[in-house]
Amino acid sequence: MLDRCLRPLEMCFGGGGDDETLLWDTDLKPHASGNYSIAVVQANSSLEDQAQVFTSPSATFVGVYDGHGGPQASRFITNHLFSFVRKYTAEEGGLSEEGIKKAFESTEEEFLRFVKQSWIARPQMASVGSCCLLGAISKNVLYVANLGDSRAVLGREALEGEVNCGGVVAERLSTDHNVGVEEVRKEVEALHPDDAHIVVCIRGVWRIKGIIQVSRSIGDAYLKKPNFDTNPLFQQIVYPVYLKRPVMTAEPSIVTRKLKANDLFLIFASDGLWENLTDEEVVQIISKSPRIGIAKRLVTVALEEVAKKREMKYDDLKKVEKGLRRHFHDDITVIVLYLDHSKKSINGSSRHKGDYDCINTPIDIFSQTADYVHL
């Protein structure tokens, strides 16, 4: 049985003290291949970011869900995606790209069914959505699946012949489905050749139909299902788009990679982090910092960048209340996953005897839960 932490964030994590009431973190916890650290800072009135880490002796799963329009979609994904991954992993006898794709499809279908059942009483549900980033490690193979602009980045030792040989380099593993990226913009335009205004630039920001920046998500039903536009009740809440066809999809991009000895750590984070720090900056911070509290360190550096851009002191930024804080930055979620390729951690402490006895052997990779964190 999964040990779900369904309590308020303050009770799930350390942190959230008097000086940082909107920031929670966990310093360092074990997973099958090393240690991991989580931190989250809230900016919205309701925390729209959600995240999960599931560990067993044979596998590690990470989820980062960056909601928009409300927290309902990201919370729904938290309660359903891993269950579907487990289902299709069991059916196919192991983790696979096809099983992950099916898990995303089923999560989308279930959420749209939920919206259909509830939206008459709660019309805003049709405009709620979430980016969805999933990372999974099983049998020394890494899977990264993504919808939206949360991002997974690998920190690895530079190979001989690379510019930064001997140092640590950043390798992006996920695709940003954001129309601010020219390639993504052209992809959306190619799918809608009869709509000259499918992507428009408003105040320097590219958006689909002038509404949303990401082209793929879970939810956002009114941008996928034309019937919502014709309902007068919904038109009172959202400006109608009058779709000819869906302008967003829930088709994830999936990358599979065999982990190598020079792969050092992974970063899974919502767009709130990447708005303020580059892939390279994040990787360098991790490579030069102690492991303990590393996720909180990244969040803190990102917030310091926010304060610098707004020409204010970091201590003053921390005093801004949730809701108002959204004018300065988005919710930020960071998970750092260290990859130790021996049974000794970098800290020099041995893991408990038996932690690795079942690696690559259980048929059900979810059968032995070591830890589960749910924001």
N, C-alpha and C positions, 0 to 999 in steps of 0.2 A: 504493500500500500504506500502511496506517495504521502510523504509528510509535508503537507502544504502549510505555508505560513500565511494565513489569511487575515492576520491581525494588522492594525495600522503600522505604517512604516516605522514609527518610533519604537515599536515593540519588536520588529523583525530585525533591526540593525542597531549597531551602536551609532554614536553621533547624534545629531539633532539636539545639541546642547544649547545653552542660552545664547551663544554667539552665532550659531549656525542652525537655526530651527528648521530650515528648509533643506538641509543637506543630511543624508544618511549614508552610511557605508559599512562594509565589513572588511576588515584588514586583509586577512589571508586565510583561505580554507583549502582543504585538499581535494583534488580530483584524480582520476585514474592516471593521468600523465604528468602531474605536477601540482601546482597551487593556483588559486584564482582569487581575484579581488573585485568587489563591486562597489560602485558609488552612484548616487543619484541626487540631483538637486532639482527642486520644484520651482517652476516659474508661473505656471497656469493656476487658475483658481482651483481646479481639480487636476491632480497629477494625471497627465495624459500619457506619459511614458510608463511602460510596464516592462519587466524583465524577469527571466527565469534562468536558473542553472540546475541541471539534474546530473548527478554523478552516480556511477556504480563502479564496481571493480573492473568492468570491461568497456565502459563507454562514458562519454561526457556530452551533454547537450546544453546549448546556450540559446536563449531567445531574447531579442530586443525588439519591442513593439512600440513604435512612435505614433501615438494617436493624434488625430486632428478633428476638430469639430466637437470634441468631447472625449471622455475616457472610455466610453462603452465598447468600442471596437477593440481597443488594445486589451481591455479586461477580458473580453470574450475570447480573444486569441489565447490569452494566458490560460484560460480554463479548457481549451479544446485542442490546440495544435499538437501538443505533446501526446495527447491521447490518440489522435489520428496517426501520428508517426509510429506509435507503439503498435497500433492495429495493423498497419501496412507492413511494418517490419516483421511482425509475426506471420502474416500471410505469405510474404515473399521469402521467408527464411533468412532474413538479414537486412541490414540497412542498404538502401539503393537510391539513386536519383529518381527513379520512377515512383518509389514509395513516398519519397519526400514531396514530389510533385502532386501525388494523390492526396497527401495530407493537407497541402495548401488548398487544393480544389475543394476538399470536403469542408475545411474551415470556412472558406468563402461561401459555399452553398448553405451551410448551417447559419452563418451570420445573416445572409440575405433572407433566409426563411424567417429568422427571428425578427428582422426589420419588417417584413411583410405582415407578420402577426401583430406587431406592436405600433406601427407607425401612425395608424389612425388616431390612437390616443396620444402618441408622442411623435408628431410629424418630423421633429428634428432628427430622429433616428435615421432617416433616409440620407442625411448629409454627413453622418459620422463615418469616419474611416480610420485606417491605421496602416503605416508602413510595417513591414514584417521581415525581420532578419533572423535566420536560423543557422546555427553552427552545430555540427555533430562530428565527433571523433569516435571511430570504431575500427578495430583491427588496424590501427595506425594509418587509417585513411581519414582525411578531413573532407567534410561536405559543407559547403556554404550556399545557402539559398536566400534570395533576397527579393523583396518588393519594396520600391520606394528608394529613399536616400539615406537610410541608416547604412553603416559601412563596417566591413570587416577588413582589417589590415594585419598582415604578417610582418613581424620583425625577425630578420634572419641575418646570419653572418654573411658578409659579402664574399663572393666566390673569387677565386684567383682570376685576374684579368679585369674585374669590375673596378670602376673608379674608386669606390670606397673600400677597396680590398683591406681586410683586417678589421673593418668596422662593422656596424650594424646598419642594414638597409631596410627600407619600407617597401613592401609589396602589397598592393591593393588586391584583394581577392573577390570583392563584390562589385556589381555594376550599379552606379547611381542612376535610378530612373527618374531623373529630374530634367524638365525641359530647359533649365538653365544651361544644360550641356548640349552643345550644338548637335551632336550625333543623335541624342534622344529626341531633340526637337524635330530633326529631319525624319526620324522614324515615325513620329506621330503624324507629321504632315503627309508622309507617304501613304499612311493608312486612311487619310481623309482628303483625297485630291480634289473633292468637290466643295470643300469648306476652306475658303481663303482666310478665315478667322479662327481656325481651330487652335492656333497658338498665337497669343498676342502679348506684347510687352507693355506693361503698365507700371509707370514710375520706376523704370529700370529693371523690372523683374518679369521674366517670361512665365506665363501661366496658360494652362489649357482652358480655352473659352473665357479667359480672363479671371478664372476662379482658383485653380489649384496648380501647384508646381510639379507634383509627382504624377507620373503616367501609369503607375501600377500600385495597387493597394488591396487590402481587404476592406470591404465595405464601400462607402461612397455610392450607395445604391442609385441615387438620382442621376449619377453620371454614367451609369451602366444600364439602367432600365428606363426606357422612354416613358412608361406609364405614370411615373411620379410627376412629370412636368404638367400633366393635364389636370391634376387635382387642385381645385381652388384652395383647399386647406393648406396644402404644401406651398402654394405660390405666395401665401401670406408670410412665409418664413424665408424662403430662398427664391431669388430671382430665377424665373424659368429659363431653361436652356433650349428646350424643344429639340431633342436629339433625333437624328436620323438613324444613328447606330451608337453603340457604347463608345465613349471617348477615353475610357480607362479599362485596364484588364487586371486580372489577378494571376497572371502567368509569371512564375518566379524565374529569375536567372539562377542557374545552379552551376557551381564549380566544384570539381572533385580533385583532390590532390593527395598524393602519397606523402606523408610527413617525412622529412629528411633530418639528418643529424644536425644540420646547421640552422634548422628552424627553431627559434628561441622562444617566441611568445606571440600571442594573438590578441588583438584588440577588437571588441565588438562594441559599437557605440551608436547612439542616435545622432541625428543631424545636428543637434544642439552643440555637440563637441566639435564636429568638423566645420561648423560655421566660424569657429574661432581659432582652430589649430589645424595645421596641415598634417598629412600622413607622416611626413618626415619629422616634423617637430614632436609629434606624439611618440614615435619610435625612439627618438633620441632621449626624450625625457625618461622613458622607461629604462633604456639601456644604462643610464647614468644615475638611476635612483634606486634606493633600497626597495625590496619587494613589499615590505609591510606598508599598507596604506597607499599603494601605488594608484589605485583607481581614484581615491579621494585627491591625490596629488594632481592628477590630470584634470579633474573637475575644477580644482582650485586655480590651476594655471589658466584654464579657459575663462573662468570668472574674472581673473585678474586682467585678461585681455579685454573682456567686455568693459570693465571699469575704465581701462586705459582709453578705449575707443570713445567712451562717453565723457572722458575728462573728469572723472570722479575718483574718489578713493574707494579701494576695495571694501574697507570697513563700512562705508556709507552704502555701497551696493547691498551688502548683507542685511542691512536694516530695511530694505524695500520689501513690502509684504507680497505674498503670492497674489496673482492676479495682476497687480501693478507691475510685478517683476517681469511679466511677459513683454512689456514695452522695451525691456533691456536685453532679454535673452529667452530662449526656449527652455523647456525641460531638458535636462542633460542626463543621460544614462551611460555609464561606462563599465564594461567588464573586461578585465585583463586576465588572460589565461596563459600561464607559463607552461612551456613544454620541456620537461626534463626527460632526457633520453636514457638516463640510468636510474637505478633505484635509490640514488642519493639525491637529495635536493641541494640546490646551490647553497642553502643555509648550512649544509653539512649534517642535517639531522636525518636519520633513516626513517623511512615510512614504517608503519606497523607491519609486523610479520603477517603475511596472508593477504595484504592489500592487492597483490598482483597475482595471486594464485589462480584466479579465474579469468585472467585477461585472454580474450579471443575464444573462450570456451563456452560460455552460456549461450543457449539457443535464444533465450529471452534476455536481451541486453538491458531490459528494465527490471529484471527480477531481483536484483540486490541493490537497494537504494542506499547510498552512502550519505547523500545530502541533497536537499532540495530547497531552493530559495525562490520565493514568490513575492514580488513587490506589490 
